[in-house]
Amino acid sequence: MKTIFALSALLLLATGLTFAASPYPLKTCLVTDNELGSMGKVVTKVHDGRQIKFCCKPCVKKFDANPAKYLSKLK
């Protein structure tokens, strides 16, 4: 599945087409609720077409382990 996604992304880039992710609506990290930027450079990731922002890299790993737990904060 990851291979299909990667190939699709490469095809879009090669043809000059891009897709826009939904903007992140919060001013805090989705995992820790810390203010974005309070731990250094903000880390941004696109998950299922939605932009997600984190206060630090370790939060990305926590998110990846259980996305549903954190995505519920966006509803």
BELMO-V924827 format. One record per backbone hydrogen bond with DSSP energy under -1.0 kcal/mol. NH is the residue of the N-H (numbers start at 1). CO is the residue of the C=O. Records with the same first field share a line. If there is no record, write none. Layout:
NH->CO + CO
This chain:
5->1
6->2
7->3
8->4
9->5
10->6
11->7
12->8
13->9
14->10
15->11
17->12
22->49
29->34
30->53
33->29
36->27
38->35
40->37
43->54
45->52
47->50
50->47
51->22
52->45
54->43
60->57
61->57
62->58
63->59
64->60
65->61
66->63
71->67
72->68
73->70
74->71
75->72
